[in-house]
Amino acid sequence: MGAVMTREGEVRLADALPTLRADPVPYAWWTLAGAAFGFAVAGILTIGPPILLLALAMVVCGARVRRLRGAESYLILVGISAAPWFLAWLNRDGPGTVCRVAGTTTACVQEWSPWPFAAIAVAFMAGGVFLAARAHSRGQPPGQIGPAYPGTDEGRDG
C-alpha cells in the first residue's frame, strides 16, 4: 500500500488506501453474545442461567449462519469485557466502606477495589481486538472459523 501521485505532483494517501465496506451485523452479534456471557457469569446466582441460555443460543446461531461466521467471532471477548467494566464502575468509590446520604437517610456499603475488574476488562478487550485484527490481517475469508488449510483458501468448515 503506497501513496498515489497525481498529475500535479500531489500525493493522495486516501486514494491508495483500500475501501472497507464491513457488515456491522457480525460485529454487533458477537459483541452482544459476549456481553450476555459476561453478565450471565456475573449474575450466575440470580438471573445468570436464563441469560446464559440466551448467550448459548446466540453462539449456536452465529456459528450456523454463514454471514455471522468469520474473524468477527473473536469479538465475543470484547463483549465479555462489559461485565467487568460494569463491576468496576459499581465499585468506583472502593475499596472500603462507602457511605451515601440521601435526604435524612445514610446508607453505607462495602465496596471492592475497581482496578482488578478494570484490568480483567482491558485484558478481554485487548485479546478480542488482537485476535480479530490478526485474523483479518491474515486474510481470513468470511465464513471461515479457524486457519485455512495450507496452500488453499478453504477453511475447515468448507
C-alpha positions as CSV (number, residue, x, y, z in Angstrom):
1,M,0.0,0.0,0.0
2,G,1.5,3.3,-1.1
3,A,0.6,6.8,-1.8
4,V,-0.8,7.8,-5.2
5,M,0.9,10.6,-7.2
6,T,-1.5,12.9,-9.1
7,R,-0.6,14.8,-12.3
8,E,0.0,17.9,-10.3
9,G,2.6,16.1,-8.2
10,E,0.4,15.9,-5.1
11,V,0.4,12.8,-3.0
12,R,-3.0,11.5,-2.0
13,L,-2.8,8.8,0.5
14,A,-6.5,8.4,0.8
15,D,-6.7,7.2,-2.8
16,A,-4.1,4.5,-2.0
17,L,-6.0,3.0,1.0
18,P,-8.4,0.2,0.3
19,T,-12.1,0.9,0.8
20,L,-13.6,-1.1,3.7
21,R,-17.2,-2.0,3.5
22,A,-17.7,-4.0,6.6
23,D,-21.0,-5.5,7.6
24,P,-21.8,-4.3,11.1
25,V,-24.1,-7.1,11.9
26,P,-21.5,-9.8,12.8
27,Y,-19.6,-7.3,14.9
28,A,-22.7,-6.4,16.9
29,W,-23.8,-10.0,17.1
30,W,-20.6,-11.4,18.6
31,T,-20.2,-8.4,20.9
32,L,-23.7,-8.8,22.3
33,A,-23.2,-12.6,22.7
34,G,-20.1,-11.9,24.7
35,A,-21.9,-9.3,26.8
36,A,-24.6,-11.9,27.5
37,F,-22.0,-14.4,28.6
38,G,-20.2,-11.9,30.8
39,F,-23.4,-10.8,32.6
40,A,-24.6,-14.4,32.9
41,V,-21.4,-15.3,34.7
42,A,-21.5,-12.2,36.9
43,G,-25.1,-13.0,37.9
44,I,-24.9,-16.7,37.9
45,L,-26.7,-17.0,41.3
46,T,-29.6,-14.7,40.3
47,I,-30.6,-14.0,36.6
48,G,-27.5,-15.7,35.1
49,P,-28.9,-19.0,33.9
50,P,-31.6,-17.6,31.6
51,I,-29.0,-15.1,30.2
52,L,-26.6,-17.9,29.7
53,L,-29.2,-19.8,27.7
54,L,-29.6,-16.7,25.5
55,A,-25.8,-16.4,25.1
56,L,-25.5,-20.1,24.1
57,A,-28.3,-19.7,21.6
58,M,-26.6,-16.7,20.1
59,V,-23.3,-18.6,19.7
60,V,-25.1,-21.5,18.1
61,C,-26.9,-19.3,15.7
62,G,-23.7,-17.3,15.0
63,A,-21.8,-20.5,14.2
64,R,-24.5,-21.8,11.9
65,V,-25.3,-18.6,9.9
66,R,-22.6,-18.0,7.3
67,R,-22.9,-14.2,7.4
68,L,-22.0,-14.3,11.1
69,R,-19.0,-16.6,10.9
70,G,-15.5,-15.2,10.5
71,A,-12.9,-13.2,12.2
72,E,-15.6,-11.1,13.9
73,S,-16.4,-14.0,16.2
74,Y,-13.3,-13.2,18.2
75,L,-15.1,-10.0,19.3
76,I,-17.1,-12.2,21.8
77,L,-14.2,-11.4,24.1
78,V,-14.8,-7.7,23.7
79,G,-18.4,-8.3,24.7
80,I,-17.4,-10.4,27.7
81,S,-15.5,-7.3,29.0
82,A,-18.7,-5.4,29.5
83,A,-19.5,-7.2,32.8
84,P,-16.1,-6.5,34.4
85,W,-16.3,-2.9,33.3
86,F,-19.8,-2.7,34.9
87,L,-18.5,-4.2,38.1
88,A,-15.5,-1.8,38.1
89,W,-18.0,1.1,37.7
90,L,-20.2,-0.2,40.6
91,N,-17.1,-0.3,42.9
92,R,-15.7,3.0,41.6
93,D,-15.5,4.6,45.2
94,G,-13.9,1.5,46.7
95,P,-12.1,-0.2,48.3
96,G,-13.6,0.2,51.7
97,T,-16.7,1.4,53.3
98,V,-18.6,4.0,51.2
99,C,-21.5,6.0,52.7
100,R,-24.0,7.9,50.8
101,V,-26.5,10.4,52.2
102,A,-29.9,10.8,50.6
103,G,-32.1,13.3,52.4
104,T,-32.2,12.2,56.0
105,T,-31.0,8.6,55.3
106,T,-27.4,7.4,55.3
107,A,-26.5,4.1,53.7
108,C,-23.1,2.5,53.9
109,V,-21.9,-0.3,51.8
110,Q,-18.6,-2.2,51.5
111,E,-17.0,-1.8,48.0
112,W,-14.1,-3.6,46.5
113,S,-11.3,-2.1,44.5
114,P,-12.3,-1.4,40.9
115,W,-8.9,-2.0,39.5
116,P,-8.9,-5.8,39.3
117,F,-12.2,-5.6,37.4
118,A,-10.8,-3.0,35.1
119,A,-7.7,-5.0,34.4
120,I,-9.7,-8.1,33.5
121,A,-11.9,-6.0,31.2
122,V,-8.9,-4.5,29.5
123,A,-7.4,-8.0,29.0
124,F,-10.6,-9.3,27.4
125,M,-10.9,-6.3,25.2
126,A,-7.3,-6.3,24.1
127,G,-7.4,-10.1,23.4
128,G,-10.6,-9.8,21.3
129,V,-9.3,-6.9,19.3
130,F,-5.9,-8.5,18.8
131,L,-7.3,-11.9,17.7
132,A,-9.8,-10.2,15.3
133,A,-7.2,-7.9,13.8
134,R,-4.8,-10.8,13.4
135,A,-7.4,-12.9,11.6
136,H,-8.3,-10.0,9.3
137,S,-4.6,-9.3,8.5
138,R,-4.1,-12.9,7.5
139,G,-6.9,-12.6,5.0
140,Q,-9.3,-15.0,6.7
141,P,-12.2,-15.3,4.3
142,P,-15.7,-14.5,5.5
143,G,-17.4,-17.6,6.9
144,Q,-14.2,-19.3,7.9
145,I,-13.6,-20.2,11.5
146,G,-10.0,-21.3,12.2
147,P,-6.9,-21.3,10.0
148,A,-7.1,-22.1,6.3
149,Y,-5.6,-25.4,5.1
150,P,-2.0,-24.8,3.9
151,G,-1.9,-23.9,0.3
152,T,-5.6,-23.3,-0.2
153,D,-8.2,-20.6,0.6
154,E,-10.6,-23.0,2.2
155,G,-11.2,-23.4,5.8
156,R,-12.1,-26.5,7.8
157,D,-15.8,-25.7,7.5
158,G,-15.9,-25.5,3.8
